[in-house]
């Protein structure tokens, strides 16, 4: 997977895009940058975790190495899970950058470090599975998958309380926020940093686990359907 | 128990029926060829037999394991070499081998031993630390085949193994396949190279439009079309209109121009030889060579798949 980690698409989506979003919001809100670190971590996890498979799987389809994986003596469930693990590991490494940025540059305190680790791990795996799900679309064109994925993940930034608190968005937005996995990941990360959150960490964990399960099951169904 | 047993296999893509009630079996240790024109259903069959795709109805078993229900056990005993050399260009030959071995759960010690052995067999050991990106087409093909053998499969699927390769790669691959069959490995081979199937296969299936048109040993298939016996003749002088004249000779069913020779298909070679000699005398030509040939596997293939020869070309009639 290291081969794919350094593809331009991955670098732009996983590292540069979250950084630019952070800078835009930091300047726009005129807030101390340190207070935006939880949001930066959340969107870094979203964009880095969900970018690996939508790049690697269409490329593998194009060079036919994906058939090699499909024909190996491993279950489809294991293959889908394994694909998600690569996005998960990459995302966790990348998300350490904003954590370090907060500590080194802004001295942002972390109230509950273990909660932060759990939140980052679950959020990363959730979005890695989302990326694997979108990569099920049977194309050899990376751009096609990325376009579809961006129509989902870009709006998530604005409705999940990352830079704009959920309480400040319209009622309909607050309802939609409940359907976004980023809401729960961001909420738990915010709790780890500040000790306060919209929902309890246990609810956030449960919600993220449910999203992971749904994404995994849907991804399994789609890979099976599109291989027919 | 058969290595492969296919029963009433049907595959539909919407309104298109790619495979229609296909039945065949492959014995353990047999080299089985699967021949057919493009779109006949060869790749669909391989994708179902390897568990990548699923049949609409019917069953396929690999050494008694149902490929749909017992997929992992079925795949454990097979090696797959696809038509495209699907190696990882950014990995070295060695890394490709080890990754392939890991996919098939080959133990650490065994995988390194097997990787070294196979890379040596395919004349790639000296290049084991080079990325596949810089390999020639033939080298990539050899590496693909080596990767397909890393789990010591009992059944090897080969999709067009020697298509478009250089002579060296061709010879190495054919030698290895011959060696495997001596060791009792079952080989399922799809190829466009009919002569390759003729030389390598114990039996061949000719598939067309999703149906199996015939299954038998190559020699027995050839005997089914005695009308495809032929006379190959060359004259000392070739002139315009000569092809039309020899095609019109008595008892000639069809004719093909092959370089400086004419191949005349007939059910009665003796009469055609007499006609050819008479034709040469009247046109003041000298016969340089003349020989009688039995039907080739290509003739059987053309007959059964509905292709037809026209003036040295082969045309699809559907």
Interface residues (C-beta under 8 A of the other chain):
Chain A: X3 X63 X64 X65 X67 X68 X69 X70 X71 X72 X73 X74 X75 X224 X227 X228
Chain B: X50 X51 X52 X53 X54 X71 X72 X73 X75 X76 X80 X82 X84 X86 X87 X88 X89 X90 X91 X100 X103 X104 X105 X147
